[in-house]
Amino acid sequence: MKARPSALAVWFSMIAVIAVVTAAAKLIGLNASTVGFAYLIAVLLISVWGGRLLVGTVASIIATLSYNFFFFPPYHTLTIEEPANWFALAAFLVSSVTVNRLVAAARMQAEKAEQRRAEIEALSVVRESEALKTSLLRAIAHDLTTPITAITIRTESLRRRASADADLLEDVGAIAEETSRLRRRIDNLLAMARLEAGKSKPHPEPVPPADLFRATRENLPLVIAARPVSVRVDDDCPDANVDPSLALEILVNLVENAHKFSPPRAAIELVARKNGDGVRIEVLDRGPGMQPGIDDAGGLGLGIARSLAAANGGSVVLVPREGGGTIARVDLPAAVLKQ
């Protein structure tokens, strides 16, 4: 959008244009009617260039006074002797003010149209970016699903054949665990893409934290087999008002992170309590803890958990745990009990 001239330049130019029109008309000896049209054109040019309603209005008044002072008898006074001159000056003032207002209104409409065009272009870019991201994630998911399925089948076949070899069986179990985690990450990314693109929305309902903890343990058998995972829900803890499937993925990702960063056999704790008007769920580990100023050590899993929590009206933060380790703190809205 073209920048407007400065206020000082506009006011100076207004006076200069009217002065030039007056001097030229006097020098050439134009009649009063022609001078009136010249002043009207001057006011129009000032309004178009200056772009300010006040400037155009003041220009109309000054042009009217100059018109009377220099071109209507008695000259060089503001006195008006003939009634016809009153009509001529009034008609000129009304015309110039009307022209100025029309120009100002047209400029305002043009600016609004330009602003709307810019907003529409920005929105189109955002939508195209979201569509591209969604398409890219879908393509990646499609390309990775087939090899992951093949790896899973091969792993199960190898697991059956390695039943007599403890070392090989352990390696096969690790491959199966990482494959399962990768599949879950892909599913989570697709869910995030659908949520961000508006093609999917959370369906919140009352969910007891104890049910979420039980489902989390059931979905992570290898983690449960590798270390103790304790559960504690305060008696006054309300149900969370969340989408059950998304809330489950939040906890699964956070527990997987805790398992990844914790020493072997170190316990993970799942705690739920009332927090103001909401529900606070915490995943506590005894890992290396957080480095000062760093809150993204959880990598992709933490990012997924935060995105899914935000979609449910909640949040995820990491805080240091007293005695060492990290607390992944999830704040979610509480379900409202019906009276």
DAKAZI-V541738 format. One record per residue. N is the residue number from 1. RES is the residue in one small letter. OMEGA is omega in degrees with one decimal (none if undefined). D_CENTER is the distance of its C-alpha to the mean C-alpha in Angstrom with 1 decimal. Layout:
# DAKAZI-V541738
N;RES;OMEGA;D_CENTER + N;RES;OMEGA;D_CENTER
This chain:
# DAKAZI-V541738
1;m;-176.9;23.7 + 2;k;-177.9;27.1 + 3;a;177.0;27.4 + 4;r;174.3;29.8 + 5;p;-178.6;33.0 + 6;s;-178.3;33.6 + 7;a;-179.4;35.1 + 8;l;-179.8;38.4 + 9;a;-179.5;38.8 + 10;v;-179.2;38.3 + 11;w;178.5;40.9 + 12;f;-178.8;43.3 + 13;s;178.9;43.0 + 14;m;-179.8;43.6 + 15;i;-178.0;46.8 + 16;a;-178.4;47.9 + 17;v;-179.9;47.5 + 18;i;178.2;49.4 + 19;a;-179.7;52.1 + 20;v;179.3;52.5 + 21;v;-179.9;52.8 + 22;t;-178.6;55.4 + 23;a;-178.9;57.4 + 24;a;-179.8;57.4 + 25;a;178.6;58.5 + 26;k;-178.1;61.3 + 27;l;-177.9;62.4 + 28;i;-178.7;62.6 + 29;g;179.8;64.0 + 30;l;176.9;61.6 + 31;n;-172.7;62.5 + 32;a;-178.8;60.4 + 33;s;-179.7;58.7 + 34;t;178.3;57.6 + 35;v;178.2;56.3 + 36;g;177.8;54.3 + 37;f;179.6;52.5 + 38;a;177.1;51.9 + 39;y;-179.3;50.3 + 40;l;177.5;48.1 + 41;i;178.8;47.0 + 42;a;178.2;46.3 + 43;v;178.3;44.2 + 44;l;179.8;42.2 + 45;l;178.9;41.6 + 46;i;-179.4;40.6 + 47;s;-179.6;38.1 + 48;v;-175.9;36.6 + 49;w;-176.4;36.4 + 50;g;176.4;35.5 + 51;g;-179.1;32.9 + 52;r;-178.2;33.6 + 53;l;-178.8;35.3 + 54;l;-179.2;37.3 + 55;v;-179.8;38.7 + 56;g;179.4;39.9 + 57;t;177.9;41.4 + 58;v;178.0;43.3 + 59;a;178.4;44.4 + 60;s;-179.3;45.8 + 61;i;-179.7;47.8 + 62;i;178.8;49.1 + 63;a;178.7;50.1 + 64;t;178.8;51.9 + 65;l;178.7;53.8 + 66;s;178.1;54.7 + 67;y;-180.0;55.8 + 68;n;-172.8;58.1 + 69;f;-172.6;59.3 + 70;f;-168.1;60.3 + 71;f;175.0;61.1 + 72;f;178.0;62.6 + 73;p;-8.7;66.1 + 74;p;-174.8;66.9 + 75;y;176.5;65.1 + 76;h;170.6;63.3 + 77;t;177.4;62.9 + 78;l;179.0;60.3 + 79;t;178.7;63.1 + 80;i;-176.5;63.1 + 81;e;-172.5;66.6 + 82;e;177.5;66.3 + 83;p;-179.1;64.4 + 84;a;178.8;63.2 + 85;n;174.3;61.4 + 86;w;-179.4;59.6 + 87;f;-178.2;58.3 + 88;a;179.3;57.4 + 89;l;179.1;55.4 + 90;a;179.2;53.7 + 91;a;179.0;52.8 + 92;f;-178.6;51.5 + 93;l;179.5;49.3 + 94;v;-178.7;47.9 + 95;s;-177.3;47.3 + 96;s;177.8;45.6 + 97;v;179.3;43.3 + 98;t;178.2;42.4 + 99;v;179.9;41.7 + 100;n;-179.7;39.5 + 101;r;178.3;37.5 + 102;l;178.5;37.1 + 103;v;179.5;35.9 + 104;a;178.7;33.4 + 105;a;179.3;32.1 + 106;a;178.6;31.9 + 107;r;-179.8;30.0 + 108;m;177.7;27.4 + 109;q;178.7;27.0 + 110;a;179.2;26.7 + 111;e;177.1;23.9 + 112;k;178.5;22.0 + 113;a;177.9;22.5 + 114;e;178.6;21.4 + 115;q;178.6;18.2 + 116;r;178.3;17.6 + 117;r;178.3;18.6 + 118;a;178.9;16.1 + 119;e;179.5;13.2 + 120;i;178.2;14.7 + 121;e;179.0;15.2 + 122;a;178.9;11.6 + 123;l;178.5;10.7 + 124;s;178.0;13.7 + 125;v;179.1;12.9 + 126;v;-179.8;9.7 + 127;r;178.4;12.0 + 128;e;178.6;14.8 + 129;s;178.9;13.1 + 130;e;179.5;12.2 + 131;a;179.1;15.7 + 132;l;179.4;17.3 + 133;k;179.6;15.9 + 134;t;179.5;17.2 + 135;s;-179.9;20.4 + 136;l;179.4;20.9 + 137;l;178.0;20.6 + 138;r;179.6;22.9 + 139;a;179.3;25.3 + 140;i;-179.5;25.4 + 141;a;-179.8;25.9 + 142;h;-178.6;28.7 + 143;d;-177.9;30.3 + 144;l;-176.5;30.4 + 145;t;-178.0;31.4 + 146;t;178.4;34.9 + 147;p;178.0;35.9 + 148;i;177.1;34.6 + 149;t;178.9;36.7 + 150;a;178.5;39.7 + 151;i;-179.8;39.3 + 152;t;179.6;39.2 + 153;i;179.9;42.4 + 154;r;-179.1;44.2 + 155;t;178.8;43.3 + 156;e;177.2;44.8 + 157;s;179.7;47.8 + 158;l;179.0;48.2 + 159;r;179.3;47.8 + 160;r;-178.3;50.8 + 161;r;-176.3;52.9 + 162;a;-176.2;52.1 + 163;s;-178.4;53.1 + 164;a;-177.6;56.2 + 165;d;-174.4;54.4 + 166;a;-178.7;52.5 + 167;d;179.6;50.9 + 168;l;179.5;49.8 + 169;l;177.1;48.5 + 170;e;177.9;46.3 + 171;d;178.9;44.8 + 172;v;177.7;44.3 + 173;g;178.4;42.5 + 174;a;178.0;40.2 + 175;i;179.8;39.4 + 176;a;179.8;38.8 + 177;e;-179.5;36.5 + 178;e;177.4;34.3 + 179;t;177.7;34.3 + 180;s;178.9;33.2 + 181;r;179.1;30.4 + 182;l;178.5;29.2 + 183;r;-180.0;29.4 + 184;r;178.7;27.3 + 185;r;179.8;24.6 + 186;i;177.8;24.5 + 187;d;178.8;24.3 + 188;n;-180.0;21.4 + 189;l;177.5;19.4 + 190;l;177.4;20.1 + 191;a;177.2;19.1 + 192;m;-179.2;15.7 + 193;a;179.5;15.3 + 194;r;179.0;16.5 + 195;l;-177.8;14.2 + 196;e;179.0;11.0 + 197;a;-179.7;12.7 + 198;g;179.8;13.5 + 199;k;177.9;17.2 + 200;s;179.5;17.9 + 201;k;176.1;17.3 + 202;p;176.8;18.8 + 203;h;-174.7;22.2 + 204;p;175.2;22.8 + 205;e;179.0;26.4 + 206;p;-179.0;28.6 + 207;v;176.5;29.2 + 208;p;177.7;31.8 + 209;p;179.2;30.9 + 210;a;177.9;34.4 + 211;d;177.5;33.7 + 212;l;179.6;30.5 + 213;f;-179.8;32.7 + 214;r;179.2;35.5 + 215;a;178.0;33.3 + 216;t;179.1;31.8 + 217;r;-179.7;35.4 + 218;e;-178.8;36.4 + 219;n;-179.3;33.7 + 220;l;-176.9;34.6 + 221;p;-178.8;38.5 + 222;l;176.6;38.8 + 223;v;179.8;37.0 + 224;i;179.5;39.2 + 225;a;-173.5;42.2 + 226;a;-175.9;41.4 + 227;r;175.7;40.8 + 228;p;175.1;41.0 + 229;v;-176.5;37.9 + 230;s;-176.4;38.6 + 231;v;175.4;36.9 + 232;r;178.2;37.0 + 233;v;178.9;35.6 + 234;d;-177.2;36.5 + 235;d;-177.6;38.5 + 236;d;-178.8;36.2 + 237;c;179.8;33.0 + 238;p;173.5;31.4 + 239;d;175.4;30.0 + 240;a;177.5;26.3 + 241;n;-172.2;24.3 + 242;v;169.5;22.6 + 243;d;-173.2;22.8 + 244;p;-177.4;25.9 + 245;s;179.7;25.3 + 246;l;178.7;21.8 + 247;a;177.8;23.3 + 248;l;-179.7;26.2 + 249;e;175.9;24.2 + 250;i;-177.4;22.5 + 251;l;179.8;26.0 + 252;v;179.7;27.5 + 253;n;-179.1;25.2 + 254;l;177.9;25.8 + 255;v;176.5;29.5 + 256;e;176.8;29.7 + 257;n;179.2;28.2 + 258;a;178.3;30.7 + 259;h;-177.6;33.5 + 260;k;-173.6;32.6 + 261;f;-178.2;32.8 + 262;s;175.7;35.6 + 263;p;178.5;39.3 + 264;p;176.8;41.5 + 265;r;177.0;42.5 + 266;a;-174.1;40.4 + 267;a;170.7;39.2 + 268;i;-178.6;35.6 + 269;e;174.4;35.1 + 270;l;-174.7;32.8 + 271;v;176.0;32.6 + 272;a;179.6;31.1 + 273;r;175.2;31.5 + 274;k;179.3;30.4 + 275;n;-176.2;27.8 + 276;g;177.7;27.6 + 277;d;-176.1;26.3 + 278;g;179.5;24.9 + 279;v;176.7;26.2 + 280;r;176.5;26.2 + 281;i;-178.4;27.1 + 282;e;172.8;28.2 + 283;v;-173.4;29.3 + 284;l;177.7;31.9 + 285;d;177.1;33.5 + 286;r;178.4;36.1 + 287;g;-177.1;34.6 + 288;p;-179.9;34.5 + 289;g;-175.6;31.8 + 290;m;171.8;28.9 + 291;q;-178.7;29.2 + 292;p;177.4;28.3 + 293;g;-178.8;24.8 + 294;i;-178.1;23.8 + 295;d;-178.7;21.6 + 296;d;-177.9;21.0 + 297;a;-179.5;24.6 + 298;g;176.5;23.9 + 299;g;-175.6;22.5 + 300;l;-179.3;21.1 + 301;g;178.3;22.4 + 302;l;178.5;20.6 + 303;g;177.8;17.3 + 304;i;-179.6;18.0 + 305;a;-179.3;19.1 + 306;r;-178.9;16.0 + 307;s;-179.8;13.8 + 308;l;177.3;16.4 + 309;a;178.7;16.8 + 310;a;178.2;13.2 + 311;a;178.7;13.7 + 312;n;179.6;16.8 + 313;g;-178.7;15.5 + 314;g;-178.4;16.9 + 315;s;176.8;16.7 + 316;v;175.4;18.9 + 317;v;175.0;20.4 + 318;l;177.0;23.5 + 319;v;178.7;26.3 + 320;p;177.9;29.8 + 321;r;178.8;32.7 + 322;e;-177.9;35.8 + 323;g;178.8;38.6 + 324;g;-179.0;36.4 + 325;g;-175.5;33.6 + 326;t;173.0;30.0 + 327;i;171.9;28.5 + 328;a;-172.5;25.4 + 329;r;-178.6;24.3 + 330;v;175.3;22.4 + 331;d;-177.1;21.6 + 332;l;176.4;21.3 + 333;p;179.5;21.9 + 334;a;176.9;25.6 + 335;a;179.2;27.2 + 336;v;179.9;28.8 + 337;l;177.6;32.5 + 338;k;-179.0;34.1 + 339;q;none;37.0
